[in-house]
Amino acid sequence: MATSGGVRNSDDQVEKSLYAKAEKIYPREVHGLFARMRVLGVLSLLGIYYIMPWIQWDGHQALLFDLPARKFHIFFITLWPQDFIYLAALLIIAGLLLFFVTALAGRVWCGYACPQTVWTEAFLWIERKVEGTRLQQQKLDAQPMNARKLRIKATKQFLWVTFAAWTGFTFVGYFTPILELGSRLLEFRLGGWETFWVIFYGFATYGNAGYMREQVCKYMCPYARFQSAMFDKDTLVVSYIPNRGEPRGPRKRSADPKELQLGDCIDCTLCVQVCPTGIDIREGLQYECIACSACIDACDDVMGKMGYDKGLIKYTTEHEMKGGKTRLIRPRIVIYAAVLLAIMALFAWSVMTRTPLGLDVIRDRNQLYRETNEGLIENVYILKILNMDNVAHTYTLKVSGIEGLRLHMDMPEIRVASGGVLELPVRLQVEEGDLDMRSTEISFELVADGNSALTVVEEARFLGPK
């Protein structure tokens, strides 16, 4: 019976932990090398995000994904749906880069560049400016509601909502020209979808960065679940050195830890107080750790004040902790780097040599060929011409491959607007005596008038009776 009761109590505790309300984490502000690096990363990334839509380039927004017009402006390059291969290549590069960085230095992406981390840091900064330090925030939340608390909380909420709304507005500005969007916003003429996405993205930012915070990293982000597959014994991770820190315990600064039979850890718990996900790094590597290195800065500061060597918590590897030597250059890293560099070089070459002109040749399949009244052998084709440049062009069409091949088309000139597609029926005729075989390879060459760099050549087959 006692065993049954013990099992029932254990089940009750598990159920209670699963359904218990998550306690708010109050991360303590920390200063140090890694904190400065994190602030620099946050300011740089947020600066790029908020400033980029306002930059103009060659008469258009420098970075604009114009979905209605089906074109994507990226500085001097304009991509179309036909250039989907470039988006696929970018996704492959991003994935390989993530694998490479994770294998080398663990979850530094999460700690310094993840959008969830970046916006959470911004919301935490606002919260600290309005409500004060960690201790002041805890005291404020413990107080009953009064005029002062209402004023402080209302101020924070106003700043949060304003910042989130500006974030949503900027997000939509990447898909609708932001100058036009701002003008319509001031005139209360925003479209339904634009209004929806401003509110949706702003609300998502407000909820994720203002309230959910570490809950997103713990329960929603899939990266934490499969990151271990990319780790090995030489991956740099934030770790507590137990051989040096244990047994832990408080002591005076003047005390000799050896005489007290204590390690270097004074059990101040600052490493826990500064952690944005609320874990205790001294319990070992945990999937909740986002490698923000706040615990390193906090511990190094304490070690300096105590007169101990820094590095009780540091970036290290499993090999180093077991007395071995870390190998940063190893087969996995070399393979990731080689493949990544190769794909990036191929991507850059492809973009720089890309011709913003497309030509598809579709042969009339209703009949193989036909004989005209003049005794000529004729094939009919449909040419699909796609102008992927930012301006309209007039083109000249040439055909080669058979001696005496004649080209006939129904329009006097080939002119295609920017982003336009023209279907052009053409007829090719040749004397039967000029055909050496039943199927002959021919070439269609399309050249933009006044710009020979815009040239595309497409192969086709000419069929005859031989």
C-alpha positions, 0 to 999 in steps of 0.5 A, a space after each residue: 500500500 505504501 508503494 502504491 501511495 508513493 507512485 500516486 504521489 509521484 504521478 501527481 507531482 508529474 501532472 502538476 509540473 506539466 500543467 503548472 503555470 510557468 513562473 516568470 524569469 527575471 534575467 539579471 543584467 550582466 556586463 562583460 565581453 560576451 554581453 557587449 558582443 550580444 548588444 552589438 549583434 542586437 543593434 546591428 541586426 535590428 538596425 538592418 531590419 528597420 533601416 533596410 526598407 527605407 534605402 532606395 536603389 536605382 529608382 526602387 526600394 533596395 530590398 522589396 519582395 513585390 508579390 503582386 508584380 511577381 518580382 523581387 528587388 535585391 539591390 541591383 538584381 531583380 528576380 522573378 518566379 522563374 528564378 526560384 532556383 536562387 531561393 532554393 540555393 539560398 535556403 541550402 546555403 543557410 542550412 549548411 551554414 547553420 550546420 557548420 556553425 553548430 558543429 563548430 560552436 554549438 548554439 551561438 546562433 540562438 544566443 546572438 542572432 536568432 530573431 527570438 533572442 534579438 527581439 527578446 533582448 530589445 523587450 527586456 531592455 525596455 522593461 529594465 528602463 521602465 521597471 528597473 533592475 531584477 530585484 525592483 521588478 520582482 518587488 513591483 510584481 509582488 505589490 498589490 495594484 496601486 497608482 504607481 504600479 499602474 503607471 509603470 506597467 502602462 508605460 511599459 505596455 505602451 512602449 512594447 505595443 508601439 515597438 511591436 507595431 513598428 516591427 509589424 509595419 516594417 515587416 509589411 514594408 518589405 512586401 509593399 513599398 514602405 514609402 507608399 505604405 507609410 503614406 497610406 497609413 497616415 491617410 488611413 487607407 491601408 488595404 485589408 491584407 496589409 492591415 492584417 499582416 501589420 497587426 499579426 506580425 506586431 502581435 506575434 512580436 509582442 507575445 513572443 518577445 514580451 511574454 513567451 520569451 524562453 518558452 519559445 526556445 524550450 517548447 516551440 523551437 525545433 532546433 533545440 531538439 535536433 542540435 545534438 545530432 550536429 554536436 561531437 566531442 570537439 564542439 564548443 559549448 558553454 560549460 561549468 568545470 565541476 572538477 574546479 568548482 566542486 564542492 561549492 560553497 560560500 566563503 569570505 574573500 580572504 578565506 583559502 578554499 583549500 583549507 575549507 575543502 571547497 572548490 572555486 564556486 562560491 554558490 552565489 547563483 549569479 549564473 542562474 540569475 542572469 540566464 534568460 532560460 532560467 537553467 543552472 549551467 552547473 547541472 551540465 549541458 541542457 537543451 534549454 541553454 542557448 549559448 548566450 554566455 551571460 553566465 560566463 560574464 557573471 562568473 568571470 566577474 565573481 572570480 575576478 572579485 574573489 581573486 580566482 582565475 577566470 574560466 570556471 564557466 567557459 566555452 570548452 569541449 567534451 575532449 578538453 573537459 576530460 583532459 584531452 585536446 580540442 580539435 577545431 579542424 576535423 573532418 566534419 568541419 572541413 566537409 561542411 566548409 568545403 561544400 558551403 564554399 563551393 555552393 556559395 561560389 557557384 551561387 555568386 557566379 550564377 547570379 553575376 552571369 545571369 541573363 535577365 532574358 528567357 526563351 522557350 521554344 515549343 514545336 507544333 506537335 500537331 504535325 511533324 512538318 508540312 509542304 507549302 505551295 512553293 514546295 518548301 518544307 515548313 515547321 511551326 514553333 511557338 516562342 515564349 519570350 520572358 523579359 526579366 529586366 527592369 525596362 522594356 526591350 525590343 529584340 531581334 530574332 535569328 535562326 541558324 543550323 540549316 543552309 537557306 533556312 527562312 524565318 517568318 513571323 506575324 509581327 513587325 517587331 518583337 517588343 516585351 515589357 518589363 516582366 512581360 511574357 510574349 508568345 510568338 508563333 514563327 514558321 521556318 521554311 527550307 528547300 527539301 534539297 538543303 535537308 541532309 537528314 530527317 531531324 536537324 538541330 537548329 538554334 534560335 538566337 534572341 538579342 536585345 536591340 542596343 544591348 548585345 549582353 542580353 542574348 539567349 540561345 535555345 536549341 530545337 529540332 527541324 523535321 523533314 521527309 528525309 
